[in-house]
Amino acid sequence: MTVSTDAQEADGGPVNGAYVTDTRCGLVGEVIGRDAGFVRLRPPAGGAEWECPESALRAATAREQLIARNALANARSRGDVCR
C-alpha cells in the first residue's frame, strides 16, 4: 500500500485516523485498527465497519479525503455522529 509518510506507521501500514480507499469496492474509510495483515475501517459519516486486507488499500486522494471530511461534518450537523 502506498500512503504519505505522515499517515503511515514505521512498518508502512496506515495509522489510526488516516483515510484510505478499499480498492475492492472503492469505499473510503477511516482506519480504526490493524491486525494480522487486515485493517479495520469505519465509514466517515457512520455506518457498518468493515475489514480489508492491507494489500487492497491505497491512500485516499485529497479529493476523497475532502469528501469524507465533508460527509462527517454533515453527519455531525444532523446529529447522526457524535465523534
QUIZI-V371498 format. One record per residue. N is the residue number from 0. PSI is psi in degrees with one decimal (none if undefined). NEAR is the number of other ideal C-beta (glycine too) atoms within 10 Angstrom. Layout:
N|PSI|NEAR  N|PSI|NEAR
//
This chain:
0|141.9|17  1|118.6|8  2|161.2|20  3|155.4|9  4|-26.4|6  5|-5.2|7  6|25.6|17  7|150.7|16  8|173.6|12  9|-29.0|5  10|2.5|7  11|-6.8|11  12|164.9|18  13|148.7|25  14|157.6|12  15|136.9|12  16|-14.4|9  17|146.7|21  18|129.6|23  19|163.7|26  20|128.6|22  21|109.1|18  22|-13.8|14  23|-32.7|11  24|-7.1|9  25|7.3|8  26|142.6|17  27|136.1|18  28|158.7|25  29|129.6|21  30|127.7|21  31|-3.1|12  32|163.1|12  33|142.9|17  34|126.3|8  35|48.0|6  36|0.6|9  37|150.4|16  38|133.1|25  39|128.8|16  40|151.5|23  41|134.4|16  42|139.0|18  43|-36.2|24  44|13.9|17  45|165.4|16  46|-172.2|13  47|132.6|6  48|159.3|13  49|163.6|16  50|148.5|13  51|137.9|20  52|139.5|14  53|-31.7|16  54|-15.7|10  55|15.0|15  56|153.2|24  57|158.8|14  58|138.5|18  59|140.1|22  60|166.7|12  61|-40.2|9  62|-45.9|8  63|-38.6|18  64|-41.2|18  65|-42.8|12  66|-42.2|15  67|-44.2|20  68|-36.2|14  69|-42.1|12  70|-40.9|16  71|-44.1|18  72|-40.6|13  73|-41.9|13  74|-39.5|18  75|-42.4|14  76|-26.8|9  77|-10.7|10  78|13.6|7  79|-25.4|12  80|137.0|17  81|29.3|7  82|none|8
//
